[in-house]
């Protein structure tokens, strides 16, 4: 990540190679967790869809996978980074709300465009929506929930 340096003798933009390596590691683990979670969500959706209907099946699948996914990110993807428990719980709630609203809207749009969509069409649409939403979630996790903290010097007074 680029940092701004205004002191004489420093380049205006300096890059920290460790931060770039860290970003790659975080992204790799995030993709692994995302693929597994999205697969579990898809299977749950397909298993529950006929019994509960598309909207409720989507909500149940999201609810069952969101907490486990965030916990995986806390323990593996962003291991060693401090995070506030309240912020993690808020992130869980916001993630659920985002995917629930987003997934419900996507299913409603599909239903308006396609007369009686099949379970596979609905699942494919939700998978595509999950991919797009995943980019947003990675940014939120990396730069807010598990943000890189630099030590601040103690104030001497």
Backbone torsions as a table, in degrees:
resi	resn	phi	psi	omega
1	UNK	NA	138.3	-178.8
2	UNK	-77.2	140.1	175.6
3	UNK	-122.6	145.0	-178.8
4	UNK	-86.9	133.6	177.6
5	UNK	-123.8	123.2	-179.2
6	UNK	-109.2	-6.6	-177.6
7	UNK	-72.2	146.9	177.5
8	UNK	-59.2	142.0	178.1
9	UNK	87.8	-5.9	177.4
10	UNK	-106.3	147.0	174.6
11	UNK	-68.3	152.7	179.8
12	UNK	-62.2	-43.5	176.4
13	UNK	-120.2	122.9	176.7
14	UNK	-118.9	140.0	179.8
15	UNK	-104.9	146.5	178.7
16	UNK	-106.1	106.5	-176.5
17	UNK	-59.5	-31.6	179.1
18	UNK	-63.4	-38.1	179.5
19	UNK	-66.6	-36.4	178.6
20	UNK	-67.1	-42.5	178.1
21	UNK	-62.7	-43.4	179.3
22	UNK	-60.9	-42.2	178.6
23	UNK	-60.0	-43.6	179.0
24	UNK	-62.6	-41.8	178.1
25	UNK	-64.6	-46.0	178.9
26	UNK	-60.9	-44.6	-178.8
27	UNK	-63.1	-41.2	-179.2
28	UNK	-62.9	-48.9	178.8
29	UNK	-65.4	-36.1	178.9
30	UNK	-62.4	-41.9	178.9
31	UNK	-64.5	-43.8	178.6
32	UNK	-58.5	-50.4	-179.6
33	UNK	-63.0	-39.4	-179.2
34	UNK	-64.8	-41.5	179.5
35	UNK	-64.2	-46.0	-179.5
36	UNK	-64.4	-49.1	-178.3
37	UNK	-63.0	-43.4	179.6
38	UNK	-64.1	-38.6	176.1
39	UNK	-63.1	-44.0	178.2
40	UNK	-64.1	-42.3	177.8
41	UNK	-60.5	-44.0	-179.3
42	UNK	-62.4	-43.8	179.5
43	UNK	-64.6	-45.9	177.6
44	UNK	-59.7	-44.3	179.1
45	UNK	-58.2	-48.6	-179.6
46	UNK	-63.0	-37.6	179.7
47	UNK	-70.6	-33.9	-174.5
48	UNK	-95.9	-17.5	-171.6
49	UNK	-57.5	-48.5	-176.8
50	UNK	-66.7	-34.5	-177.9
51	UNK	-79.7	-41.9	-172.5
52	UNK	-104.9	-17.2	-172.8
53	UNK	92.8	160.4	-173.3
54	UNK	-62.0	-48.5	-175.6
55	UNK	-62.5	-49.0	-178.3
56	UNK	-68.5	-40.6	178.3
57	UNK	-59.7	-40.5	177.8
58	UNK	-63.6	-45.2	-180.0
59	UNK	-62.7	-42.2	179.1
60	UNK	-65.3	-44.3	179.7
61	UNK	-61.5	-42.2	178.4
62	UNK	-65.4	-46.1	-178.6
63	UNK	-59.8	-39.9	-177.4
64	UNK	-74.5	-21.8	-176.4
65	UNK	-104.8	-21.4	-174.3
66	UNK	-62.7	-48.8	-176.6
67	UNK	-64.8	-44.7	179.2
68	UNK	-63.0	-38.3	179.2
69	UNK	-64.9	-45.4	179.8
70	UNK	-65.7	-38.5	178.1
71	UNK	-64.5	-39.7	175.9
72	UNK	-59.6	-45.7	179.2
73	UNK	-61.8	-38.4	179.5
74	UNK	-65.3	-43.3	-174.8
75	UNK	-84.7	-29.1	-173.5
76	UNK	-117.5	-62.5	-173.5
77	UNK	-58.4	-49.9	-176.9
78	UNK	-112.4	33.5	-178.6
79	UNK	-56.1	138.2	178.1
80	UNK	89.2	-13.1	177.1
81	UNK	-89.7	128.9	178.6
82	UNK	-70.4	146.2	174.8
83	UNK	-148.6	149.5	179.7
84	UNK	-81.4	131.7	-178.6
85	UNK	-59.8	-40.6	178.6
86	UNK	-61.9	-39.9	178.7
87	UNK	-66.0	-38.3	177.8
88	UNK	-64.3	-43.4	179.8
89	UNK	-66.4	-39.6	176.3
90	UNK	-62.9	-40.9	178.8
91	UNK	-63.7	-40.4	175.6
92	UNK	-58.0	-47.8	-178.7
93	UNK	-63.6	-44.6	179.4
94	UNK	-66.8	-37.8	177.6
95	UNK	-63.2	-46.5	178.1
96	UNK	-60.3	-46.9	-178.7
97	UNK	-61.7	-43.5	179.9
98	UNK	-61.3	-53.8	-177.0
99	UNK	-68.0	-33.8	178.1
100	UNK	-65.2	-48.3	179.9
101	UNK	-67.4	-44.9	-178.9
102	UNK	-63.6	-48.4	-179.9
103	UNK	-64.1	-40.8	178.3
104	UNK	-63.4	-41.7	179.1
105	UNK	-65.4	-42.4	179.7
106	UNK	-62.8	-43.2	178.5
107	UNK	-65.2	-39.5	178.9
108	UNK	-65.0	-41.3	178.1
109	UNK	-64.7	-44.4	178.1
110	UNK	-59.8	-43.7	180.0
111	UNK	-63.3	-33.1	178.7
112	UNK	-74.7	-29.9	-176.2
113	UNK	-90.4	-36.6	-176.3
114	UNK	-113.7	125.2	178.1
115	UNK	-73.2	116.4	179.9
116	UNK	53.4	68.0	179.6
117	UNK	-63.4	146.2	178.6
118	UNK	-75.7	166.1	177.9
119	UNK	-62.3	-34.0	179.8
120	UNK	-71.2	-36.6	175.9
121	UNK	-65.6	-41.9	177.9
122	UNK	-65.3	-44.0	-179.9
123	UNK	-63.2	-45.0	178.1
124	UNK	-60.8	-40.8	178.5
125	UNK	-64.5	-43.4	178.3
126	UNK	-65.7	-36.4	177.7
127	UNK	-63.8	-43.4	177.8
128	UNK	-64.0	-43.0	177.8
129	UNK	-62.6	-38.3	179.1
130	UNK	-65.2	-38.2	177.6
131	UNK	-61.3	-46.9	179.7
132	UNK	-64.4	-46.6	179.6
133	UNK	-64.2	-28.6	179.2
134	UNK	-62.4	-35.8	177.6
135	UNK	-63.4	-41.7	178.5
136	UNK	-64.6	-45.0	-178.0
137	UNK	-64.1	-39.3	177.9
138	UNK	-58.8	-45.6	179.7
139	UNK	-61.2	-43.2	179.8
140	UNK	-64.4	-45.0	179.5
141	UNK	-63.6	-47.6	-175.2
142	UNK	-69.8	-44.1	-171.8
143	UNK	-102.4	0.3	176.6
144	UNK	-128.9	-63.7	-174.4
145	UNK	-66.4	-46.5	-179.4
146	UNK	-114.8	44.3	-176.1
147	UNK	-61.9	144.8	176.6
148	UNK	-68.2	120.6	-178.9
149	UNK	-103.8	131.0	174.1
150	UNK	-102.2	143.7	179.1
151	UNK	-67.5	132.8	177.6
152	UNK	-98.5	135.6	-179.7
153	UNK	-64.0	144.7	179.2
154	UNK	-66.1	139.2	-179.4
155	UNK	-80.7	123.6	178.2
156	UNK	-100.8	131.7	-175.1
157	UNK	-131.4	NA	NA
